[in-house]
Amino acid sequence: MWTGIKGELNSLNKLVDKIQNNLDQLGIPKENKPFHPHITLGRAKDLKKTLNISTFLNISYDPISFRIEKVQFISSELFPNAPVYTILSTHFFGNN
């Protein structure tokens, strides 16, 4: 389950394009699907179970403003017991 992000996304989209272009030059192909900035809220452990999230999806939420001070690249490996997340690198933004 995830929630989308709205707002001033031009800089973020430019960053994603730069990263994908540089990775493509290194032999890692670009994603075929469009980039949708989001925050992952949770994962279903067992997809065979039917999850009823209709109540959650039909609720209206007020926007939340927040400042982003850093971005982290994280590796997500899914294992039978639980996912393992490893921070690959952290990059702090300036004061602007």
Jmol script that loads the backbone (N, CA, C; Angstrom):
load data "model"
ATOM      1  N   MET A   1       0.844  -1.149   0.000  1.00  0.00           N
ATOM      2  CA  MET A   1       0.000   0.000   0.000  1.00  0.00           C
ATOM      3  C   MET A   1       0.901   1.226   0.000  1.00  0.00           C
ATOM      4  N   TRP A   2       0.576   2.200  -0.809  1.00  0.00           N
ATOM      5  CA  TRP A   2       1.391   3.401  -0.899  1.00  0.00           C
ATOM      6  C   TRP A   2       0.497   4.615  -1.101  1.00  0.00           C
ATOM      7  N   THR A   3       1.071   5.784  -0.846  1.00  0.00           N
ATOM      8  CA  THR A   3       0.370   7.036  -1.096  1.00  0.00           C
ATOM      9  C   THR A   3       1.225   7.876  -2.032  1.00  0.00           C
ATOM     10  N   GLY A   4       0.564   8.540  -2.956  1.00  0.00           N
ATOM     11  CA  GLY A   4       1.274   9.384  -3.917  1.00  0.00           C
ATOM     12  C   GLY A   4       1.728  10.683  -3.288  1.00  0.00           C
ATOM     13  N   ILE A   5       2.610  11.371  -3.981  1.00  0.00           N
ATOM     14  CA  ILE A   5       3.143  12.653  -3.520  1.00  0.00           C
ATOM     15  C   ILE A   5       2.796  13.704  -4.563  1.00  0.00           C
ATOM     16  N   LYS A   6       2.309  14.843  -4.107  1.00  0.00           N
ATOM     17  CA  LYS A   6       1.999  15.968  -4.990  1.00  0.00           C
ATOM     18  C   LYS A   6       2.813  17.166  -4.557  1.00  0.00           C
ATOM     19  N   GLY A   7       2.871  18.164  -5.398  1.00  0.00           N
ATOM     20  CA  GLY A   7       3.584  19.392  -5.037  1.00  0.00           C
ATOM     21  C   GLY A   7       4.586  19.762  -6.101  1.00  0.00           C
ATOM     22  N   GLU A   8       5.632  20.425  -5.689  1.00  0.00           N
ATOM     23  CA  GLU A   8       6.671  20.878  -6.613  1.00  0.00           C
ATOM     24  C   GLU A   8       7.610  19.714  -6.915  1.00  0.00           C
ATOM     25  N   LEU A   9       7.291  18.980  -7.967  1.00  0.00           N
ATOM     26  CA  LEU A   9       8.025  17.746  -8.277  1.00  0.00           C
ATOM     27  C   LEU A   9       8.996  17.891  -9.443  1.00  0.00           C
ATOM     28  N   ASN A  10       9.116  19.099 -10.022  1.00  0.00           N
ATOM     29  CA  ASN A  10       9.993  19.259 -11.186  1.00  0.00           C
ATOM     30  C   ASN A  10      11.433  18.856 -10.880  1.00  0.00           C
ATOM     31  N   SER A  11      11.966  19.317  -9.754  1.00  0.00           N
ATOM     32  CA  SER A  11      13.357  18.983  -9.406  1.00  0.00           C
ATOM     33  C   SER A  11      13.524  17.487  -9.176  1.00  0.00           C
ATOM     34  N   LEU A  12      12.544  16.877  -8.513  1.00  0.00           N
ATOM     35  CA  LEU A  12      12.615  15.436  -8.270  1.00  0.00           C
ATOM     36  C   LEU A  12      12.565  14.662  -9.589  1.00  0.00           C
ATOM     37  N   ASN A  13      11.678  15.051 -10.493  1.00  0.00           N
ATOM     38  CA  ASN A  13      11.577  14.368 -11.787  1.00  0.00           C
ATOM     39  C   ASN A  13      12.856  14.537 -12.614  1.00  0.00           C
ATOM     40  N   LYS A  14      13.473  15.719 -12.539  1.00  0.00           N
ATOM     41  CA  LYS A  14      14.747  15.936 -13.241  1.00  0.00           C
ATOM     42  C   LYS A  14      15.844  15.042 -12.658  1.00  0.00           C
ATOM     43  N   LEU A  15      15.862  14.922 -11.318  1.00  0.00           N
ATOM     44  CA  LEU A  15      16.844  14.059 -10.661  1.00  0.00           C
ATOM     45  C   LEU A  15      16.668  12.612 -11.102  1.00  0.00           C
ATOM     46  N   VAL A  16      15.432  12.136 -11.141  1.00  0.00           N
ATOM     47  CA  VAL A  16      15.154  10.759 -11.566  1.00  0.00           C
ATOM     48  C   VAL A  16      15.599  10.550 -13.009  1.00  0.00           C
ATOM     49  N   ASP A  17      15.318  11.516 -13.878  1.00  0.00           N
ATOM     50  CA  ASP A  17      15.751  11.408 -15.282  1.00  0.00           C
ATOM     51  C   ASP A  17      17.270  11.329 -15.386  1.00  0.00           C
ATOM     52  N   LYS A  18      17.963  12.179 -14.615  1.00  0.00           N
ATOM     53  CA  LYS A  18      19.433  12.163 -14.639  1.00  0.00           C
ATOM     54  C   LYS A  18      19.976  10.817 -14.173  1.00  0.00           C
ATOM     55  N   ILE A  19      19.418  10.317 -13.080  1.00  0.00           N
ATOM     56  CA  ILE A  19      19.873   9.031 -12.540  1.00  0.00           C
ATOM     57  C   ILE A  19      19.642   7.927 -13.557  1.00  0.00           C
ATOM     58  N   GLN A  20      18.446   7.888 -14.139  1.00  0.00           N
ATOM     59  CA  GLN A  20      18.144   6.830 -15.104  1.00  0.00           C
ATOM     60  C   GLN A  20      19.007   6.937 -16.351  1.00  0.00           C
ATOM     61  N   ASN A  21      19.274   8.155 -16.822  1.00  0.00           N
ATOM     62  CA  ASN A  21      20.145   8.327 -17.996  1.00  0.00           C
ATOM     63  C   ASN A  21      21.565   7.869 -17.698  1.00  0.00           C
ATOM     64  N   ASN A  22      22.081   8.214 -16.519  1.00  0.00           N
ATOM     65  CA  ASN A  22      23.440   7.791 -16.157  1.00  0.00           C
ATOM     66  C   ASN A  22      23.523   6.284 -15.967  1.00  0.00           C
ATOM     67  N   LEU A  23      22.518   5.691 -15.341  1.00  0.00           N
ATOM     68  CA  LEU A  23      22.512   4.237 -15.183  1.00  0.00           C
ATOM     69  C   LEU A  23      22.409   3.540 -16.539  1.00  0.00           C
ATOM     70  N   ASP A  24      21.623   4.110 -17.445  1.00  0.00           N
ATOM     71  CA  ASP A  24      21.469   3.547 -18.789  1.00  0.00           C
ATOM     72  C   ASP A  24      22.820   3.513 -19.508  1.00  0.00           C
ATOM     73  N   GLN A  25      23.614   4.569 -19.327  1.00  0.00           N
ATOM     74  CA  GLN A  25      24.949   4.614 -19.940  1.00  0.00           C
ATOM     75  C   GLN A  25      25.891   3.572 -19.339  1.00  0.00           C
ATOM     76  N   LEU A  26      25.590   3.139 -18.114  1.00  0.00           N
ATOM     77  CA  LEU A  26      26.409   2.114 -17.460  1.00  0.00           C
ATOM     78  C   LEU A  26      25.909   0.694 -17.760  1.00  0.00           C
ATOM     79  N   GLY A  27      24.849   0.609 -18.565  1.00  0.00           N
ATOM     80  CA  GLY A  27      24.333  -0.705 -18.935  1.00  0.00           C
ATOM     81  C   GLY A  27      23.135  -1.165 -18.126  1.00  0.00           C
ATOM     82  N   ILE A  28      22.637  -0.318 -17.238  1.00  0.00           N
ATOM     83  CA  ILE A  28      21.428  -0.653 -16.470  1.00  0.00           C
ATOM     84  C   ILE A  28      20.268   0.046 -17.152  1.00  0.00           C
ATOM     85  N   PRO A  29      19.398  -0.719 -17.819  1.00  0.00           N
ATOM     86  CA  PRO A  29      18.344  -0.096 -18.633  1.00  0.00           C
ATOM     87  C   PRO A  29      17.369   0.737 -17.814  1.00  0.00           C
ATOM     88  N   LYS A  30      16.818   1.769 -18.474  1.00  0.00           N
ATOM     89  CA  LYS A  30      15.811   2.628 -17.849  1.00  0.00           C
ATOM     90  C   LYS A  30      14.536   1.836 -17.597  1.00  0.00           C
ATOM     91  N   GLU A  31      13.784   2.304 -16.615  1.00  0.00           N
ATOM     92  CA  GLU A  31      12.474   1.715 -16.340  1.00  0.00           C
ATOM     93  C   GLU A  31      11.547   1.974 -17.528  1.00  0.00           C
ATOM     94  N   ASN A  32      10.727   0.990 -17.870  1.00  0.00           N
ATOM     95  CA  ASN A  32       9.753   1.167 -18.944  1.00  0.00           C
ATOM     96  C   ASN A  32       8.498   1.872 -18.468  1.00  0.00           C
ATOM     97  N   LYS A  33       8.254   1.815 -17.160  1.00  0.00           N
ATOM     98  CA  LYS A  33       7.045   2.437 -16.624  1.00  0.00           C
ATOM     99  C   LYS A  33       7.372   3.837 -16.111  1.00  0.00           C
ATOM    100  N   PRO A  34       6.382   4.732 -16.126  1.00  0.00           N
ATOM    101  CA  PRO A  34       6.636   6.094 -15.649  1.00  0.00           C
ATOM    102  C   PRO A  34       6.913   6.137 -14.149  1.00  0.00           C
ATOM    103  N   PHE A  35       7.687   7.134 -13.734  1.00  0.00           N
ATOM    104  CA  PHE A  35       8.031   7.325 -12.333  1.00  0.00           C
ATOM    105  C   PHE A  35       6.866   7.992 -11.607  1.00  0.00           C
ATOM    106  N   HIS A  36       6.460   7.421 -10.487  1.00  0.00           N
ATOM    107  CA  HIS A  36       5.412   7.988  -9.643  1.00  0.00           C
ATOM    108  C   HIS A  36       5.973   8.112  -8.231  1.00  0.00           C
ATOM    109  N   PRO A  37       6.343   9.341  -7.813  1.00  0.00           N
ATOM    110  CA  PRO A  37       6.872   9.478  -6.460  1.00  0.00           C
ATOM    111  C   PRO A  37       5.822   9.053  -5.440  1.00  0.00           C
ATOM    112  N   HIS A  38       6.255   8.312  -4.433  1.00  0.00           N
ATOM    113  CA  HIS A  38       5.306   7.787  -3.455  1.00  0.00           C
ATOM    114  C   HIS A  38       6.012   7.432  -2.158  1.00  0.00           C
ATOM    115  N   ILE A  39       5.212   7.189  -1.146  1.00  0.00           N
ATOM    116  CA  ILE A  39       5.699   6.696   0.131  1.00  0.00           C
ATOM    117  C   ILE A  39       5.031   5.350   0.362  1.00  0.00           C
ATOM    118  N   THR A  40       5.825   4.318   0.567  1.00  0.00           N
ATOM    119  CA  THR A  40       5.275   2.992   0.851  1.00  0.00           C
ATOM    120  C   THR A  40       4.803   2.965   2.300  1.00  0.00           C
ATOM    121  N   LEU A  41       3.536   2.626   2.479  1.00  0.00           N
ATOM    122  CA  LEU A  41       2.944   2.573   3.817  1.00  0.00           C
ATOM    123  C   LEU A  41       3.000   1.171   4.398  1.00  0.00           C
ATOM    124  N   GLY A  42       2.958   0.171   3.543  1.00  0.00           N
ATOM    125  CA  GLY A  42       2.991  -1.197   4.029  1.00  0.00           C
ATOM    126  C   GLY A  42       2.970  -2.173   2.878  1.00  0.00           C
ATOM    127  N   ARG A  43       3.255  -3.416   3.187  1.00  0.00           N
ATOM    128  CA  ARG A  43       3.229  -4.500   2.207  1.00  0.00           C
ATOM    129  C   ARG A  43       2.359  -5.618   2.745  1.00  0.00           C
ATOM    130  N   ALA A  44       1.681  -6.307   1.829  1.00  0.00           N
ATOM    131  CA  ALA A  44       0.897  -7.475   2.220  1.00  0.00           C
ATOM    132  C   ALA A  44       1.844  -8.657   2.319  1.00  0.00           C
ATOM    133  N   LYS A  45       1.879  -9.291   3.469  1.00  0.00           N
ATOM    134  CA  LYS A  45       2.783 -10.420   3.674  1.00  0.00           C
ATOM    135  C   LYS A  45       2.313 -11.633   2.881  1.00  0.00           C
ATOM    136  N   ASP A  46       1.005 -11.866   2.861  1.00  0.00           N
ATOM    137  CA  ASP A  46       0.451 -13.009   2.152  1.00  0.00           C
ATOM    138  C   ASP A  46      -0.597 -12.509   1.166  1.00  0.00           C
ATOM    139  N   LEU A  47      -0.227 -12.471  -0.104  1.00  0.00           N
ATOM    140  CA  LEU A  47      -1.137 -11.933  -1.119  1.00  0.00           C
ATOM    141  C   LEU A  47      -2.333 -12.834  -1.384  1.00  0.00           C
ATOM    142  N   LYS A  48      -2.321 -14.065  -0.854  1.00  0.00           N
ATOM    143  CA  LYS A  48      -3.445 -14.965  -1.057  1.00  0.00           C
ATOM    144  C   LYS A  48      -4.641 -14.558  -0.196  1.00  0.00           C
ATOM    145  N   LYS A  49      -4.378 -13.831   0.881  1.00  0.00           N
ATOM    146  CA  LYS A  49      -5.454 -13.359   1.740  1.00  0.00           C
ATOM    147  C   LYS A  49      -6.132 -12.163   1.078  1.00  0.00           C
ATOM    148  N   THR A  50      -7.422 -12.045   1.250  1.00  0.00           N
ATOM    149  CA  THR A  50      -8.151 -10.909   0.718  1.00  0.00           C
ATOM    150  C   THR A  50      -8.114  -9.777   1.734  1.00  0.00           C
ATOM    151  N   LEU A  51      -7.568  -8.657   1.311  1.00  0.00           N
ATOM    152  CA  LEU A  51      -7.494  -7.505   2.185  1.00  0.00           C
ATOM    153  C   LEU A  51      -8.627  -6.542   1.842  1.00  0.00           C
ATOM    154  N   ASN A  52      -9.418  -6.155   2.824  1.00  0.00           N
ATOM    155  CA  ASN A  52     -10.483  -5.199   2.598  1.00  0.00           C
ATOM    156  C   ASN A  52     -10.002  -3.828   3.069  1.00  0.00           C
ATOM    157  N   ILE A  53      -9.513  -3.031   2.121  1.00  0.00           N
ATOM    158  CA  ILE A  53      -9.018  -1.701   2.458  1.00  0.00           C
ATOM    159  C   ILE A  53      -9.935  -0.616   1.914  1.00  0.00           C
ATOM    160  N   SER A  54     -11.150  -0.993   1.510  1.00  0.00           N
ATOM    161  CA  SER A  54     -12.067  -0.027   0.907  1.00  0.00           C
ATOM    162  C   SER A  54     -12.376   1.136   1.848  1.00  0.00           C
ATOM    163  N   THR A  55     -12.529   0.884   3.141  1.00  0.00           N
ATOM    164  CA  THR A  55     -12.792   1.963   4.094  1.00  0.00           C
ATOM    165  C   THR A  55     -11.633   2.951   4.096  1.00  0.00           C
ATOM    166  N   PHE A  56     -10.422   2.440   4.138  1.00  0.00           N
ATOM    167  CA  PHE A  56      -9.230   3.287   4.136  1.00  0.00           C
ATOM    168  C   PHE A  56      -9.147   4.113   2.854  1.00  0.00           C
ATOM    169  N   LEU A  57      -9.435   3.493   1.718  1.00  0.00           N
ATOM    170  CA  LEU A  57      -9.317   4.172   0.431  1.00  0.00           C
ATOM    171  C   LEU A  57     -10.385   5.241   0.229  1.00  0.00           C
ATOM    172  N   ASN A  58     -11.514   5.121   0.897  1.00  0.00           N
ATOM    173  CA  ASN A  58     -12.611   6.067   0.710  1.00  0.00           C
ATOM    174  C   ASN A  58     -12.574   7.235   1.692  1.00  0.00           C
ATOM    175  N   ILE A  59     -11.592   7.291   2.554  1.00  0.00           N
ATOM    176  CA  ILE A  59     -11.464   8.388   3.503  1.00  0.00           C
ATOM    177  C   ILE A  59     -10.712   9.536   2.830  1.00  0.00           C
ATOM    178  N   SER A  60     -11.142  10.749   3.080  1.00  0.00           N
ATOM    179  CA  SER A  60     -10.460  11.929   2.547  1.00  0.00           C
ATOM    180  C   SER A  60      -9.466  12.427   3.586  1.00  0.00           C
ATOM    181  N   TYR A  61      -8.252  12.708   3.162  1.00  0.00           N
ATOM    182  CA  TYR A  61      -7.200  13.161   4.067  1.00  0.00           C
ATOM    183  C   TYR A  61      -6.763  14.572   3.698  1.00  0.00           C
ATOM    184  N   ASP A  62      -6.422  15.359   4.703  1.00  0.00           N
ATOM    185  CA  ASP A  62      -5.878  16.690   4.456  1.00  0.00           C
ATOM    186  C   ASP A  62      -4.424  16.553   4.041  1.00  0.00           C
ATOM    187  N   PRO A  63      -3.960  17.438   3.137  1.00  0.00           N
ATOM    188  CA  PRO A  63      -2.539  17.394   2.753  1.00  0.00           C
ATOM    189  C   PRO A  63      -1.631  17.655   3.947  1.00  0.00           C
ATOM    190  N   ILE A  64      -0.456  17.080   3.909  1.00  0.00           N
ATOM    191  CA  ILE A  64       0.547  17.279   4.956  1.00  0.00           C
ATOM    192  C   ILE A  64       1.789  17.879   4.295  1.00  0.00           C
ATOM    193  N   SER A  65       2.170  19.067   4.724  1.00  0.00           N
ATOM    194  CA  SER A  65       3.390  19.693   4.201  1.00  0.00           C
ATOM    195  C   SER A  65       4.574  19.262   5.054  1.00  0.00           C
ATOM    196  N   PHE A  66       5.692  18.985   4.402  1.00  0.00           N
ATOM    197  CA  PHE A  66       6.900  18.642   5.146  1.00  0.00           C
ATOM    198  C   PHE A  66       8.114  18.979   4.309  1.00  0.00           C
ATOM    199  N   ARG A  67       9.224  19.192   4.979  1.00  0.00           N
ATOM    200  CA  ARG A  67      10.484  19.544   4.326  1.00  0.00           C
ATOM    201  C   ARG A  67      11.342  18.290   4.209  1.00  0.00           C
ATOM    202  N   ILE A  68      11.913  18.096   3.037  1.00  0.00           N
ATOM    203  CA  ILE A  68      12.802  16.957   2.815  1.00  0.00           C
ATOM    204  C   ILE A  68      14.239  17.445   2.959  1.00  0.00           C
ATOM    205  N   GLU A  69      14.972  16.855   3.888  1.00  0.00           N
ATOM    206  CA  GLU A  69      16.348  17.263   4.150  1.00  0.00           C
ATOM    207  C   GLU A  69      17.384  16.305   3.589  1.00  0.00           C
ATOM    208  N   LYS A  70      16.948  15.069   3.279  1.00  0.00           N
ATOM    209  CA  LYS A  70      17.898  14.095   2.746  1.00  0.00           C
ATOM    210  C   LYS A  70      17.140  13.063   1.920  1.00  0.00           C
ATOM    211  N   VAL A  71      17.876  12.366   1.097  1.00  0.00           N
ATOM    212  CA  VAL A  71      17.330  11.240   0.355  1.00  0.00           C
ATOM    213  C   VAL A  71      18.261  10.061   0.600  1.00  0.00           C
ATOM    214  N   GLN A  72      17.665   8.882   0.763  1.00  0.00           N
ATOM    215  CA  GLN A  72      18.466   7.682   0.978  1.00  0.00           C
ATOM    216  C   GLN A  72      18.117   6.662  -0.101  1.00  0.00           C
ATOM    217  N   PHE A  73      19.136   6.018  -0.604  1.00  0.00           N
ATOM    218  CA  PHE A  73      18.938   4.918  -1.539  1.00  0.00           C
ATOM    219  C   PHE A  73      18.953   3.636  -0.709  1.00  0.00           C
ATOM    220  N   ILE A  74      17.871   2.874  -0.820  1.00  0.00           N
ATOM    221  CA  ILE A  74      17.676   1.708   0.027  1.00  0.00           C
ATOM    222  C   ILE A  74      17.441   0.474  -0.830  1.00  0.00           C
ATOM    223  N   SER A  75      18.134  -0.583  -0.490  1.00  0.00           N
ATOM    224  CA  SER A  75      17.925  -1.881  -1.125  1.00  0.00           C
ATOM    225  C   SER A  75      16.863  -2.631  -0.326  1.00  0.00           C
ATOM    226  N   SER A  76      15.889  -3.190  -1.016  1.00  0.00           N
ATOM    227  CA  SER A  76      14.826  -3.954  -0.368  1.00  0.00           C
ATOM    228  C   SER A  76      14.893  -5.383  -0.882  1.00  0.00           C
ATOM    229  N   GLU A  77      15.194  -6.318   0.007  1.00  0.00           N
ATOM    230  CA  GLU A  77      15.242  -7.733  -0.362  1.00  0.00           C
ATOM    231  C   GLU A  77      14.121  -8.459   0.362  1.00  0.00           C
ATOM    232  N   LEU A  78      13.269  -9.135  -0.405  1.00  0.00           N
ATOM    233  CA  LEU A  78      12.130  -9.829   0.175  1.00  0.00           C
ATOM    234  C   LEU A  78      12.511 -11.272   0.488  1.00  0.00           C
ATOM    235  N   PHE A  79      12.346 -11.655   1.729  1.00  0.00           N
ATOM    236  CA  PHE A  79      12.600 -13.014   2.187  1.00  0.00           C
ATOM    237  C   PHE A  79      11.307 -13.588   2.756  1.00  0.00           C
ATOM    238  N   PRO A  80      11.207 -14.912   2.897  1.00  0.00           N
ATOM    239  CA  PRO A  80       9.963 -15.519   3.393  1.00  0.00           C
ATOM    240  C   PRO A  80       9.498 -14.971   4.749  1.00  0.00           C
ATOM    241  N   ASN A  81      10.424 -14.710   5.673  1.00  0.00           N
ATOM    242  CA  ASN A  81      10.027 -14.245   7.004  1.00  0.00           C
ATOM    243  C   ASN A  81       9.731 -12.750   7.052  1.00  0.00           C
ATOM    244  N   ALA A  82      10.544 -11.967   6.354  1.00  0.00           N
ATOM    245  CA  ALA A  82      10.382 -10.512   6.389  1.00  0.00           C
ATOM    246  C   ALA A  82      11.337  -9.882   5.384  1.00  0.00           C
ATOM    247  N   PRO A  83      11.014  -8.674   4.920  1.00  0.00           N
ATOM    248  CA  PRO A  83      11.957  -7.988   4.039  1.00  0.00           C
ATOM    249  C   PRO A  83      13.157  -7.478   4.835  1.00  0.00           C
ATOM    250  N   VAL A  84      14.281  -7.344   4.130  1.00  0.00           N
ATOM    251  CA  VAL A  84      15.483  -6.772   4.734  1.00  0.00           C
ATOM    252  C   VAL A  84      15.813  -5.508   3.955  1.00  0.00           C
ATOM    253  N   TYR A  85      15.917  -4.391   4.685  1.00  0.00           N
ATOM    254  CA  TYR A  85      16.220  -3.100   4.079  1.00  0.00           C
ATOM    255  C   TYR A  85      17.642  -2.701   4.444  1.00  0.00           C
ATOM    256  N   THR A  86      18.413  -2.294   3.441  1.00  0.00           N
ATOM    257  CA  THR A  86      19.784  -1.872   3.660  1.00  0.00           C
ATOM    258  C   THR A  86      19.963  -0.487   3.060  1.00  0.00           C
ATOM    259  N   ILE A  87      20.421   0.486   3.865  1.00  0.00           N
ATOM    260  CA  ILE A  87      20.692   1.829   3.356  1.00  0.00           C
ATOM    261  C   ILE A  87      21.995   1.776   2.566  1.00  0.00           C
ATOM    262  N   LEU A  88      21.915   2.102   1.286  1.00  0.00           N
ATOM    263  CA  LEU A  88      23.090   2.072   0.414  1.00  0.00           C
ATOM    264  C   LEU A  88      23.873   3.373   0.493  1.00  0.00           C
ATOM    265  N   SER A  89      23.152   4.499   0.554  1.00  0.00           N
ATOM    266  CA  SER A  89      23.809   5.799   0.691  1.00  0.00           C
ATOM    267  C   SER A  89      22.807   6.841   1.139  1.00  0.00           C
ATOM    268  N   THR A  90      23.317   7.901   1.755  1.00  0.00           N
ATOM    269  CA  THR A  90      22.503   9.016   2.222  1.00  0.00           C
ATOM    270  C   THR A  90      23.054  10.307   1.631  1.00  0.00           C
ATOM    271  N   HIS A  91      22.153  11.155   1.122  1.00  0.00           N
ATOM    272  CA  HIS A  91      22.556  12.417   0.493  1.00  0.00           C
ATOM    273  C   HIS A  91      21.714  13.537   1.091  1.00  0.00           C
ATOM    274  N   PHE A  92      22.393  14.517   1.709  1.00  0.00           N
ATOM    275  CA  PHE A  92      21.717  15.628   2.361  1.00  0.00           C
ATOM    276  C   PHE A  92      21.561  16.788   1.381  1.00  0.00           C
ATOM    277  N   PHE A  93      20.416  17.456   1.449  1.00  0.00           N
ATOM    278  CA  PHE A  93      20.170  18.632   0.618  1.00  0.00           C
ATOM    279  C   PHE A  93      20.732  19.863   1.307  1.00  0.00           C
ATOM    280  N   GLY A  94      21.006  20.904   0.506  1.00  0.00           N
ATOM    281  CA  GLY A  94      21.505  22.158   1.058  1.00  0.00           C
ATOM    282  C   GLY A  94      20.412  22.919   1.784  1.00  0.00           C
ATOM    283  N   ASN A  95      20.677  24.173   2.120  1.00  0.00           N
ATOM    284  CA  ASN A  95      19.735  24.994   2.877  1.00  0.00           C
ATOM    285  C   ASN A  95      18.691  25.662   2.005  1.00  0.00           C
ATOM    286  N   ASN A  96      18.623  25.365   0.719  1.00  0.00           N
ATOM    287  CA  ASN A  96      17.638  26.010  -0.151  1.00  0.00           C
ATOM    288  C   ASN A  96      16.494  25.129  -0.279  1.00  0.00           C
TER     289      ASN A  96
END
end "model"
wireframe off; spacefill off
backbone 0.3
color backbone group
